[in-house]
Amino acid sequence: MRVLAFEDHYDIEAMLTAGGVDVNGLVIEQRWHSTNAVERIRAFAPDVLLLDHYMPPMSGFQVLEALLNSDVKRPPTVIAMSSASNKNDAMVALGADRGVVKFDLAGLELWSKRTSS
């Protein structure tokens, strides 16, 4: 699964790993800013797009709005993952599939969990 994350403060792969997610089957690209976000989405063609709201120079809401108004194919799964639930709600109203407080990201059912051996 290809995962593109726009998050400027926290390492998404580390957060998923710490939350028990098996990241071995994931190709994760993290962008620490939203410059050229729509072109990054086009080039990476993610299965899952993770959008933080509070991000420079465009917010996650603005990235989603630009994506939906572009000719770029919308990723199958778009997750709003701000620390502010009202910002997640706004992105869901705009067209994101889910909203989650970013620290609960690893708990989403779309990830495979590591199994103990």
N, C-alpha and C positions, 0 to 999 in steps of 0.2 A: 504494500500500500504506500502510495506517495503522499506525503504530508508536507504542506507548505504553511509555515507559521510566521505571522507578522506580530512580533512581540519584542519590545525594546528593553526589557529589564531582566527577565528570567529565562534561563536556558530550558527550552521546552523538552528536549531529549532527556536532560537530567531530571526534570520534574516527572516525566512519564516513568523513567527507570525507578526513581525513588518511590513511585506509587505502585510498583509491581508490574508494570506493563512490559511485555516482551517486545523490545524494540528491534530485535534481529530481523524481523520481516518488514520493517519500515524503512523507507527512504525519506529522511527528514531534512528539509532545508529550512533554515530559520533566517528571516530577514529582520535586522535590528532596527530598521526604519522603513517607511512606506514609500520612499521615492521610487517612481516607476512601478508601482505595485501591480497595475493591470498587465504591464508587459512581463513582469516576473511571473504572474499567474499564467499567462499565455505560454511562456517559455518552459515552465516546469510542469504544467498540466497536472495539477495535484488531484488525487482522489478525495482528499480532505484538506479544506482550507480553514486555518485557525486565525481569527482576527481579534486582536486586542483593541479596545476602543482608544485608550490614551496612548497615542503613538505619533511620533513626528514623521514627516510634516503633515500627513493626512491621518485623520482618525480612522479606526476600523469601520465606522459607519460610512465615512466618505469613501473608503476603499470599496466597500460593498456596493455603494451607490454607483460609483464609477464602473465597477465590474458589470453590474446589471444593465447599465446604459451603454455598454460597449459591445463589440462583436465577438468578444472572447467567450468561449464556452464556460458556463458556470460549472464549477466542480460539483460532483455528485453530493458531497456533504460539506456544508459551511457551518462552522461553529463560532459563535460569538463567545469570547472568553475574557471578559473584562473583570476587574476586581469589583466593579460597580454593577449590581444586578439590574438597575434601571437602564444602564447603557446596553446590556445584553438584551433586555426586553425590546429596546428600540431597534436593534439590529435584527431581531427575530421578526418584528413587525415589518421591517423593510424586506426581508426575504431569507435571512439565515435559517437554517434548520433547527438549531438548538442554541440556547444560551447557557453558559455555565460559569460560575466563579472560577477563575483560572486555577486556583489551588485545588479544585475538585476535578480538574481535567482528566487525571488518570482513572477516575471512577466511571467514565463513560463506557457504555457497553460495546462501543465499536473497536476497542483495543483487545488484543489477546493478552492474557495475564501469564506471567512466568509460572511454571510449575516447579515444585521442589522435587529434587531427585532422591 
